[in-house]
Amino acid sequence: MADNEVNIIHRSEVLDYEQKKIYMSVFGFNGVGKTTLINRYVKSEKFDVNEKFDSGVEDMYTKTIIFGEKSKIVVDLHDTGVGTINKNWDKSSCHVVCVVFDLTNEESFQYAFSFPKGTNKN
């Protein structure tokens, strides 16, 4: 595989339609705005420039999306905290991975570009 090719992970597991849950992990270098992005989505909060985040903490957020009167999807977002992949992260339980980077920070862009690629063997 060439360096500029993207390896797409296809999941053989079907989403759990009974629970209607989607699990998403957000990765990125320190300070790129992972938590801010999640808070904006989950809580519809604007960014507070005075707020300090603990980059060593892993957080879990949940948002319920309702379609019509009956159908709803629960999105669990996992903020990985630091800019490295936690050894306990289970990619087999994740449906979506979001890699966040800051265009003004070359190191964060390099992290995103070199984010581990692979295929899911499940």
N, CA, C and O of each residue as an XYZ file, in Angstrom:
488
protein
N       0.845     -1.172      0.000
C       0.000      0.000      0.000
C       0.890      1.235      0.000
O       1.837      1.314      0.782
N       0.598      2.191     -0.861
C       1.359      3.430     -0.931
C       1.042      4.292      0.285
O      -0.005      4.137      0.913
N       1.969      5.212      0.613
C       1.781      6.065      1.783
C       0.532      6.934      1.701
O      -0.069      7.255      2.726
N       0.138      7.315      0.485
C      -0.996      8.222      0.367
C      -2.334      7.504      0.219
O      -3.367      8.160      0.084
N      -2.338      6.185      0.242
C      -3.589      5.439      0.149
C      -4.264      5.361      1.508
O      -3.596      5.321      2.542
N      -5.562      5.340      1.501
C      -6.332      5.227      2.733
C      -6.887      3.822      2.819
O      -7.491      3.325      1.868
N      -6.685      3.188      3.947
C      -7.199      1.846      4.169
C      -8.511      1.969      4.935
O      -8.509      2.374      6.097
N      -9.603      1.634      4.316
C     -10.918      1.760      4.932
C     -11.246      0.477      5.682
O     -11.075     -0.626      5.163
N     -11.715      0.639      6.903
C     -12.091     -0.509      7.720
C     -13.575     -0.784      7.506
O     -14.417      0.062      7.809
N     -13.891     -1.954      6.989
C     -15.286     -2.358      6.802
C     -15.660     -3.303      7.929
O     -14.958     -4.278      8.194
N     -16.761     -3.012      8.584
C     -17.202     -3.866      9.686
C     -18.147     -4.930      9.155
O     -19.087     -4.636      8.417
N     -17.884     -6.156      9.539
C     -18.787     -7.234      9.152
C     -19.964     -7.324     10.120
O     -21.002     -7.903      9.799
N     -19.791     -6.744     11.307
C     -20.843     -6.778     12.319
C     -21.935     -5.771     11.967
O     -21.644     -4.623     11.631
N     -23.170     -6.199     12.043
C     -24.304     -5.326     11.777
C     -24.586     -4.519     13.039
O     -24.446     -5.026     14.152
N     -24.983     -3.263     12.860
C     -25.331     -2.446     14.014
C     -26.423     -3.128     14.821
O     -27.281     -3.817     14.267
N     -26.387     -2.935     16.111
C     -27.383     -3.525     16.989
C     -28.687     -2.735     16.853
O     -28.876     -1.719     17.521
N     -29.585     -3.212     15.981
C     -30.829     -2.505     15.734
C     -31.787     -2.606     16.912
O     -32.696     -1.786     17.047
N     -31.591     -3.603     17.762
C     -32.436     -3.737     18.945
C     -32.159     -2.581     19.910
O     -33.087     -1.937     20.400
N     -30.878     -2.326     20.176
C     -30.506     -1.243     21.083
C     -30.379      0.090     20.360
O     -30.468      1.148     20.982
N     -30.171      0.042     19.040
C     -29.995      1.241     18.221
C     -28.899      2.129     18.789
O     -29.118      3.306     19.075
N     -27.728      1.551     18.945
C     -26.589      2.297     19.470
C     -25.473      2.348     18.449
O     -25.220      1.380     17.732
N     -24.813      3.485     18.394
C     -23.628      3.656     17.566
C     -22.505      4.091     18.497
O     -22.669      5.032     19.274
N     -21.377      3.416     18.421
C     -20.233      3.752     19.259
C     -19.176      4.445     18.413
O     -18.777      3.943     17.362
N     -18.724      5.616     18.889
C     -17.771      6.422     18.143
C     -16.620      6.820     19.053
O     -16.843      7.241     20.188
N     -15.385      6.690     18.564
C     -14.207      7.135     19.302
C     -13.594      8.326     18.588
O     -13.507      8.349     17.360
N     -13.169      9.317     19.369
C     -12.567     10.526     18.821
C     -11.104     10.563     19.255
O     -10.795     10.567     20.447
N     -10.214     10.590     18.268
C      -8.779     10.629     18.529
C      -8.193     11.921     18.002
O      -8.774     12.563     17.127
N      -7.049     12.301     18.530
C      -6.343     13.472     18.032
C      -5.239     13.865     18.982
O      -5.206     13.442     20.137
N      -4.342     14.674     18.480
C      -3.217     15.169     19.260
C      -3.742     16.067     20.381
O      -4.852     16.590     20.288
N      -2.951     16.246     21.436
C      -3.354     17.105     22.552
C      -3.656     18.523     22.075
O      -2.901     19.099     21.292
N      -4.760     19.075     22.553
C      -5.085     20.471     22.302
C      -5.722     20.786     20.965
O      -5.842     21.958     20.610
N      -6.139     19.768     20.204
C      -6.729     20.048     18.892
C      -8.226     20.345     18.962
O      -8.803     20.830     17.988
N      -8.857     20.062     20.094
C     -10.271     20.390     20.245
C     -11.218     19.212     20.224
O     -12.385     19.365     19.864
N     -10.735     18.024     20.608
C     -11.597     16.836     20.630
C     -12.785     17.043     21.571
O     -13.935     16.831     21.187
N     -12.499     17.456     22.795
C     -13.549     17.637     23.794
C     -14.489     18.764     23.391
O     -15.699     18.664     23.591
N     -13.947     19.823     22.832
C     -14.773     20.937     22.374
C     -15.719     20.492     21.275
O     -16.899     20.842     21.284
N     -15.207     19.725     20.332
C     -16.032     19.211     19.240
C     -17.162     18.339     19.774
O     -18.308     18.458     19.341
N     -16.834     17.467     20.713
C     -17.844     16.582     21.298
C     -18.879     17.384     22.082
O     -20.080     17.157     21.937
N     -18.417     18.328     22.918
C     -19.359     19.144     23.690
C     -20.279     19.948     22.780
O     -21.460     20.121     23.079
N     -19.744     20.428     21.688
C     -20.559     21.190     20.732
C     -21.659     20.296     20.151
O     -22.795     20.737     19.972
N     -21.318     19.057     19.864
C     -22.286     18.123     19.287
C     -23.274     17.602     20.330
O     -24.486     17.632     20.114
N     -22.757     17.130     21.451
C     -23.601     16.473     22.453
C     -24.451     17.472     23.225
O     -25.649     17.263     23.414
N     -23.826     18.555     23.670
C     -24.526     19.498     24.544
C     -24.920     20.792     23.841
O     -25.551     21.656     24.451
N     -24.562     20.938     22.574
C     -24.796     22.174     21.819
C     -24.212     23.381     22.542
O     -24.789     24.468     22.519
N     -23.054     23.180     23.190
C     -22.388     24.255     23.917
C     -21.373     24.944     23.026
O     -20.729     24.319     22.183
N     -21.246     26.236     23.230
C     -20.185     26.969     22.549
C     -18.914     26.845     23.372
O     -18.963     26.595     24.576
N     -17.787     27.021     22.720
C     -16.493     26.884     23.381
C     -16.253     28.044     24.332
O     -16.433     29.204     23.964
N     -15.847     27.732     25.552
C     -15.482     28.734     26.546
C     -13.963     28.817     26.578
O     -13.298     27.859     26.970
N     -13.407     29.961     26.167
C     -11.947     30.094     26.083
C     -11.281     30.015     27.444
O     -10.079     29.762     27.522
N     -12.030     30.226     28.519
C     -11.454     30.174     29.864
C     -11.502     28.782     30.478
O     -10.904     28.546     31.527
N     -12.206     27.863     29.836
C     -12.339     26.515     30.382
C     -11.074     25.715     30.125
O     -10.530     25.737     29.021
N     -10.613     25.015     31.137
C      -9.415     24.177     31.023
C      -9.834     22.716     31.061
O     -10.623     22.303     31.911
N      -9.294     21.943     30.130
C      -9.612     20.524     30.065
C      -8.438     19.717     30.579
O      -7.285     20.102     30.386
N      -8.722     18.606     31.229
C      -7.691     17.681     31.691
C      -7.419     16.705     30.563
O      -8.215     15.800     30.312
N      -6.291     16.886     29.879
C      -6.000     16.071     28.697
C      -5.672     14.627     29.038
O      -5.568     13.796     28.135
N      -5.508     14.308     30.299
C      -5.197     12.942     30.676
C      -6.422     12.113     31.006
O      -6.304     10.937     31.351
N      -7.589     12.712     30.903
C      -8.821     12.035     31.290
C      -9.552     11.543     30.047
O      -9.682     12.263     29.057
N     -10.023     10.312     30.119
C     -10.863      9.786     29.045
C     -12.311      9.962     29.468
O     -12.687      9.614     30.587
N     -13.120     10.503     28.571
C     -14.516     10.783     28.886
C     -15.435     10.041     27.936
O     -15.058      9.717     26.810
N     -16.653      9.776     28.405
C     -17.680      9.154     27.578
C     -18.888     10.082     27.579
O     -19.339     10.532     28.633
N     -19.401     10.360     26.399
C     -20.556     11.227     26.236
C     -21.634     10.457     25.490
O     -21.328      9.571     24.693
N     -22.891     10.791     25.743
C     -23.996     10.122     25.061
C     -24.974     11.161     24.538
O     -25.311     12.123     25.229
N     -25.425     10.955     23.310
C     -26.458     11.814     22.719
C     -27.514     10.908     22.114
O     -27.194      9.946     21.416
N     -28.774     11.219     22.383
C     -29.883     10.469     21.808
C     -30.472     11.278     20.663
O     -30.811     12.451     20.821
N     -30.587     10.639     19.520
C     -31.149     11.278     18.334
C     -32.484     10.606     18.051
O     -32.551      9.383     17.936
N     -33.552     11.400     17.936
C     -34.889     10.849     17.709
C     -35.336     11.196     16.293
O     -35.295     12.353     15.877
N     -35.763     10.166     15.563
C     -36.302     10.326     14.217
C     -37.790     10.013     14.274
O     -38.179      8.889     14.590
N     -38.612     10.991     13.972
C     -40.049     10.759     14.033
C     -40.489     10.527     15.465
O     -39.950     11.127     16.395
N     -41.469      9.654     15.639
C     -41.993      9.394     16.974
C     -41.432      8.125     17.599
O     -41.439      7.992     18.823
N     -40.947      7.194     16.789
C     -40.572      5.889     17.324
C     -39.080      5.603     17.295
O     -38.548      5.015     18.236
N     -38.415      5.997     16.258
C     -37.041      5.566     16.054
C     -36.052      6.502     16.728
O     -36.134      7.721     16.571
N     -35.125      5.934     17.474
C     -34.081      6.747     18.082
C     -32.757      5.994     18.021
O     -32.718      4.764     18.030
N     -31.695      6.753     17.959
C     -30.346      6.187     17.953
C     -29.580      6.838     19.087
O     -29.637      8.056     19.258
N     -28.868      6.042     19.857
C     -28.015      6.553     20.921
C     -26.582      6.528     20.415
O     -26.076      5.484     20.003
N     -25.935      7.685     20.448
C     -24.549      7.784     20.004
C     -23.678      7.935     21.239
O     -23.799      8.922     21.965
N     -22.801      6.966     21.484
C     -21.836      7.045     22.576
C     -20.511      7.499     21.994
O     -19.940      6.828     21.135
N     -20.020      8.649     22.466
C     -18.756      9.191     21.987
C     -17.703      9.039     23.069
O     -17.934      9.396     24.224
N     -16.569      8.519     22.702
C     -15.479      8.262     23.626
C     -14.339      9.215     23.304
O     -13.689      9.080     22.267
N     -14.090     10.182     24.191
C     -12.971     11.113     24.026
C     -11.744     10.445     24.617
O     -11.684     10.200     25.822
N     -10.769     10.151     23.776
C      -9.612      9.375     24.207
C      -8.631     10.163     25.044
O      -7.686      9.585     25.581
N      -8.824     11.466     25.174
C      -7.923     12.267     26.002
C      -6.611     12.527     25.307
O      -6.557     13.329     24.374
N      -5.560     11.877     25.733
C      -4.218     12.132     25.212
C      -4.102     11.732     23.753
O      -4.960     11.028     23.221
N      -3.033     12.185     23.111
C      -2.857     11.975     21.681
C      -2.359     10.609     21.279
O      -1.881     10.446     20.156
N      -2.450      9.638     22.133
C      -2.033      8.284     21.774
C      -3.205      7.332     21.958
O      -4.148      7.625     22.692
N      -3.136      6.214     21.297
C      -4.206      5.229     21.409
C      -4.024      4.437     22.696
O      -2.965      3.857     22.938
N      -5.050      4.422     23.503
C      -5.036      3.667     24.746
C      -4.984      2.180     24.415
O      -5.711      1.702     23.544
N      -4.125      1.460     25.113
C      -3.995      0.016     24.870
C      -5.293     -0.730     25.154
O      -5.506     -1.823     24.630
N      -6.162     -0.150     25.980
C      -7.427     -0.796     26.323
C      -8.533     -0.512     25.309
O      -9.629     -1.061     25.416
N      -8.246      0.351     24.317
C      -9.269      0.695     23.325
C      -9.589     -0.527     22.489
O      -8.696     -1.168     21.936
N     -10.863     -0.841     22.402
C     -11.312     -2.024     21.670
C     -11.944     -1.588     20.360
O     -13.106     -1.184     20.328
N     -11.169     -1.671     19.266
C     -11.692     -1.216     17.974
C     -12.847     -2.081     17.488
O     -13.641     -1.637     16.658
N     -12.955     -3.300     17.987
C     -14.045     -4.167     17.537
C     -15.399     -3.703     18.067
O     -16.435     -4.085     17.523
N     -15.407     -2.880     19.128
C     -16.675     -2.390     19.670
C     -16.996     -0.984     19.172
O     -17.940     -0.356     19.652
N     -16.222     -0.491     18.219
C     -16.389      0.871     17.730
C     -16.913      0.855     16.297
O     -16.376      0.147     15.445
N     -17.961      1.634     16.031
C     -18.520      1.718     14.686
C     -17.893      2.843     13.875
O     -17.738      2.727     12.659
N     -17.531      3.935     14.550
C     -17.000      5.117     13.868
C     -15.772      5.618     14.611
O     -15.761      5.670     15.841
N     -14.737      5.986     13.861
C     -13.548      6.613     14.434
C     -13.400      7.980     13.786
O     -13.445      8.102     12.562
N     -13.225      9.001     14.606
C     -13.025     10.364     14.124
C     -11.638     10.813     14.577
O     -11.335     10.797     15.770
N     -10.800     11.212     13.627
C      -9.461     11.703     13.944
C      -9.466     13.212     13.717
O      -9.712     13.684     12.607
N      -9.192     13.965     14.788
C      -9.245     15.425     14.753
C      -7.826     15.972     14.719
O      -6.939     15.464     15.405
N      -7.614     17.023     13.909
C      -6.305     17.673     13.871
C      -6.481     19.171     13.724
O      -7.565     19.655     13.399
N      -5.399     19.902     13.969
C      -5.384     21.358     13.892
C      -4.451     21.754     12.757
O      -3.259     21.449     12.804
N      -4.972     22.423     11.744
C      -4.148     22.809     10.592
C      -2.990     23.722     10.965
O      -1.996     23.791     10.242
N      -3.111     24.428     12.093
C      -2.028     25.325     12.504
C      -0.968     24.605     13.329
O       0.034     25.206     13.715
N      -1.183     23.327     13.598
C      -0.238     22.537     14.388
C       0.222     21.354     13.538
O      -0.491     20.359     13.400
N       1.419     21.476     12.974
C       1.911     20.437     12.061
C       2.019     19.079     12.743
O       1.772     18.046     12.120
N       2.388     19.080     14.019
C       2.521     17.820     14.753
C       1.177     17.092     14.845
O       1.123     15.867     14.733
N       0.097     17.847     15.048
C      -1.225     17.216     15.128
C      -1.652     16.675     13.769
O      -2.308     15.637     13.688
N      -1.278     17.379     12.701
C      -1.592     16.904     11.356
C      -0.828     15.617     11.058
O      -1.384     14.683     10.481
N       0.449     15.565     11.451
C       1.252     14.355     11.241
C       0.669     13.181     12.020
O       0.645     12.054     11.526
N       0.195     13.448     13.249
C      -0.444     12.395     14.045
C      -1.667     11.848     13.314
O      -1.845     10.635     13.208
N      -2.508     12.752     12.809
C      -3.724     12.328     12.108
C      -3.380     11.562     10.842
O      -4.017     10.555     10.530
N      -2.381     12.029     10.113
C      -2.000     11.386      8.859
C      -1.415      9.996      9.100
O      -1.597      9.089      8.287
N      -0.714      9.834     10.221
C      -0.085      8.545     10.513
C      -0.942      7.678     11.424
O      -0.478      6.653     11.923
N      -2.199      8.087     11.646
C      -3.087      7.319     12.514
C      -3.109      5.873     12.039
O      -3.213      5.613     10.840
N      -3.011      4.928     12.976
C      -2.922      3.514     12.589
C      -4.046      3.089     11.659
O      -5.225      3.350     11.902
N      -3.643      2.433     10.603
C      -4.605      1.916      9.630
C      -4.605      0.396      9.730
O      -3.589     -0.211     10.069
N      -5.718     -0.198      9.439
C      -5.788     -1.649      9.498
C      -7.152     -2.124      9.071
O      -8.034     -1.328      8.751
N      -7.313     -3.406      9.070
C      -8.611     -3.960      8.715
C      -9.171     -4.688      9.908
O      -8.433     -5.221     10.737
N     -10.459     -4.705      9.980
C     -11.141     -5.403     11.055
C     -11.366     -6.839     10.609
O     -12.021     -7.078      9.594
N     -10.840     -7.778     11.341
C     -10.929     -9.196     10.970
C     -12.184     -9.864     11.504
O     -12.376    -11.062     11.297
N     -13.052     -9.105     12.196
C     -14.257     -9.713     12.780
C     -15.228    -10.143     11.726
O     -16.292    -10.672     12.046
